Amino acid sequence: MIYDYIVVGSGISGISSAKILSEKKKKVKILEAKPYTGGLVHCEISSGNLYHKVGGHVFNSKNEDVLAWFWKYFDKENEFIPAKRNAQIWMNNSFFGYPLENFLYKLPEDILKKVINDILALSSQKEKPPMHYDNFEQFLKGNFGETLYELYFHPYNQKIWQFDLSQVPMEWLKGKLPMPNYRDIILQNILQKEESDMVHSSFYYPKRGGSQFIIDRLAEGLDINCNEPVTEISYENDVWTLNKKWKTKNIVYTGDVRNLRKISQPHFAYLDKLFDTIEKLPSHGTSNLLCECDKTDLSWLYIPEKKFKTHRIIYTGNFSPYNNSNNNGDRISCTVEFSGEQDLKTMTEEIKKLPGNLKALDSNKEKNSYIIHRKNTQTSISQLQKELNNKNFILLGRFAEWEYYNMDKAIEKALSYFQPM
Ligand SMILES: Cc1cc2nc3c(=O)[nH]c(=O)nc-3n(C[C@H](O)[C@H](O)[C@H](O)COP(=O)(O)OP(=O)(O)OC[C@H]3O[C@@H](n4cnc5c(N)ncnc54)[C@H](O)[C@@H]3O)c2cc1C
């Protein structure tokens, strides 16, 4: 049998691509390396609590097409819970609202004065095009000032990206960064509204099963083989063969683009130079602890200070009561996230220093979760995409396109490829 499409990977990119293609009556198969579906958004139940294995995932989109497609498959009122975004920043043993620039009035007076001086100086500068800067460090300093950069933006972003921010090119960040509006910052600091009163502050979260519920529902009716890592791809007479047994006219590859040369030799040998660059792209992983903590009304807590290794706690227990082993108790579940590889001892020692009486329940490490761009990464990937598209080989998703996608963006990309067909 020759499939119309074989999709490599069952993360949100692979599942939504296969779903859209099956809506078009295409014969589609998904091959997934792991024993389970979902990729980065995979969740399990651990000691009765919902565990987002790679950090908490919530779904949100501003794209009407994505929302219209998504909600066809779910009963918004009965299967989802509207959740409030209530993020805070924990610094110097105190809680600050998020984003920090809207809560400057909570800073100690000496620091506040410096920040105000920076902001006044920046706001009186001539208008700059938003992407005027060469790199992420310059962008943050140029828009928020040196004081906020040193206090918050640098330590927080350095922890997440584990990469010199001056080496992060702006092309990667286009459209992904909030631009500060000095008038709004001043107004917000006078009005002193809490984040939960702001317009962008609510989202929908599955009542049961977290992001795995989304994957499982979209996967209904799809033909998926788990435990099937694609290790060999060959091409003859316009037909692709995967692992010597699965034949297809088209491949949608959502795995790591850096592994492509290895599994597709010798078919892309003519692209060797391009692969030399692509295989060197840097990435790093995440580690996390599923914990139990005191009840709180927070959804996220950002932890910028260098003395902590963690950068964020996500209070998944607040998004749905079914995420907690004890629905009525005074404790909820949460996930403490660390960038990169951290050992269990370091993580369990760290939570003793954090607020909320955290108790570790489970842990996980993911080798690759954050992609890092270098200058010209986008150009190399676009070039590769163009070459592969000619052979009906489509790259799609966070690691295949080397793009910092969220779930909604992955769906948007799948829609843009396959819906017009
Ligand atoms: C800590 C963290 C928090 C996040 N929070 C959010 C959030 O709150 N909201 C949001 O929308 N997004 C969030 N994201 C982003 C989101 O996780 C990704 O956008 C999304 O999961 C990417 O999906 P994907 O299908 O492109 O890739 P993946 O999820 O990586 O899926 C790729 C799949 O392909 C499989 N695969 C790879 N190679 C092969 C092979 N050779 N053969 C067979 N199978 C293969 C993998 O096993 C995997 O299952 C977060 C990401 C991280 C790291």
PDBQT file of the ligand as one rigid body, heavy atoms in Angstrom, charges set to zero:
ROOT
HETATM    1  C1  LIG A 501       8.820  24.023  28.797  1.00  0.00    +0.000 C 
HETATM    2  C2  LIG A 501       7.895  24.297  27.651  1.00  0.00    +0.000 A 
HETATM    3  C3  LIG A 501       6.657  24.871  27.896  1.00  0.00    +0.000 A 
HETATM    4  C4  LIG A 501       5.790  25.140  26.824  1.00  0.00    +0.000 A 
HETATM    5  N1  LIG A 501       4.561  25.688  27.082  1.00  0.00    +0.000 NA
HETATM    6  C5  LIG A 501       3.684  25.880  26.086  1.00  0.00    +0.000 A 
HETATM    7  C6  LIG A 501       2.372  26.374  26.359  1.00  0.00    +0.000 A 
HETATM    8  O1  LIG A 501       1.994  26.628  27.494  1.00  0.00    +0.000 OA
HETATM    9  N2  LIG A 501       1.532  26.535  25.285  1.00  0.00    +0.000 N 
HETATM   10  C7  LIG A 501       1.894  26.240  24.004  1.00  0.00    +0.000 A 
HETATM   11  O2  LIG A 501       1.063  26.400  23.091  1.00  0.00    +0.000 OA
HETATM   12  N3  LIG A 501       3.131  25.778  23.717  1.00  0.00    +0.000 NA
HETATM   13  C8  LIG A 501       4.033  25.588  24.727  1.00  0.00    +0.000 A 
HETATM   14  N4  LIG A 501       5.283  25.090  24.441  1.00  0.00    +0.000 N 
HETATM   15  C9  LIG A 501       5.642  24.810  23.035  1.00  0.00    +0.000 C 
HETATM   16  C10 LIG A 501       5.116  23.450  22.551  1.00  0.00    +0.000 C 
HETATM   17  O3  LIG A 501       5.578  22.425  23.394  1.00  0.00    +0.000 OA
HETATM   18  C11 LIG A 501       5.609  23.161  21.136  1.00  0.00    +0.000 C 
HETATM   19  O4  LIG A 501       5.274  24.190  20.280  1.00  0.00    +0.000 OA
HETATM   20  C12 LIG A 501       4.991  21.934  20.517  1.00  0.00    +0.000 C 
HETATM   21  O5  LIG A 501       4.885  20.896  21.428  1.00  0.00    +0.000 OA
HETATM   22  C13 LIG A 501       5.824  21.508  19.310  1.00  0.00    +0.000 C 
HETATM   23  O6  LIG A 501       5.218  20.395  18.724  1.00  0.00    +0.000 OA
HETATM   24  P1  LIG A 501       5.905  19.614  17.532  1.00  0.00    +0.000 P 
HETATM   25  O7  LIG A 501       4.930  18.584  17.129  1.00  0.00    +0.000 OA
HETATM   26  O8  LIG A 501       6.379  20.568  16.522  1.00  0.00    +0.000 OA
HETATM   27  O9  LIG A 501       7.217  18.937  18.160  1.00  0.00    +0.000 OA
HETATM   28  P2  LIG A 501       7.320  17.760  19.221  1.00  0.00    +0.000 P 
HETATM   29  O10 LIG A 501       6.329  17.937  20.290  1.00  0.00    +0.000 OA
HETATM   30  O11 LIG A 501       8.737  17.645  19.587  1.00  0.00    +0.000 OA
HETATM   31  O12 LIG A 501       6.898  16.457  18.376  1.00  0.00    +0.000 OA
HETATM   32  C14 LIG A 501       7.766  15.793  17.514  1.00  0.00    +0.000 C 
HETATM   33  C15 LIG A 501       7.469  14.301  17.613  1.00  0.00    +0.000 C 
HETATM   34  O13 LIG A 501       8.222  13.607  16.627  1.00  0.00    +0.000 OA
HETATM   35  C16 LIG A 501       8.741  12.419  17.189  1.00  0.00    +0.000 C 
HETATM   36  N5  LIG A 501       9.929  12.062  16.387  1.00  0.00    +0.000 N 
HETATM   37  C17 LIG A 501      11.077  12.752  16.249  1.00  0.00    +0.000 A 
HETATM   38  N6  LIG A 501      11.922  12.109  15.426  1.00  0.00    +0.000 NA
HETATM   39  C18 LIG A 501      11.284  10.994  15.022  1.00  0.00    +0.000 A 
HETATM   40  C19 LIG A 501      11.638   9.923  14.151  1.00  0.00    +0.000 A 
HETATM   41  N7  LIG A 501      12.816   9.878  13.524  1.00  0.00    +0.000 N 
HETATM   42  N8  LIG A 501      10.733   8.918  13.975  1.00  0.00    +0.000 NA
HETATM   43  C20 LIG A 501       9.526   8.952  14.569  1.00  0.00    +0.000 A 
HETATM   44  N9  LIG A 501       9.148   9.944  15.413  1.00  0.00    +0.000 NA
HETATM   45  C21 LIG A 501      10.005  10.946  15.625  1.00  0.00    +0.000 A 
HETATM   46  C22 LIG A 501       9.072  12.809  18.614  1.00  0.00    +0.000 C 
HETATM   47  O14 LIG A 501       9.167  11.655  19.444  1.00  0.00    +0.000 OA
HETATM   48  C23 LIG A 501       7.869  13.697  18.960  1.00  0.00    +0.000 C 
HETATM   49  O15 LIG A 501       6.803  12.947  19.481  1.00  0.00    +0.000 OA
HETATM   50  C24 LIG A 501       6.179  24.837  25.482  1.00  0.00    +0.000 A 
HETATM   51  C25 LIG A 501       7.430  24.254  25.259  1.00  0.00    +0.000 A 
HETATM   52  C26 LIG A 501       8.287  23.991  26.310  1.00  0.00    +0.000 A 
HETATM   53  C27 LIG A 501       9.609  23.353  26.035  1.00  0.00    +0.000 C 
ENDROOT
TORSDOF 0
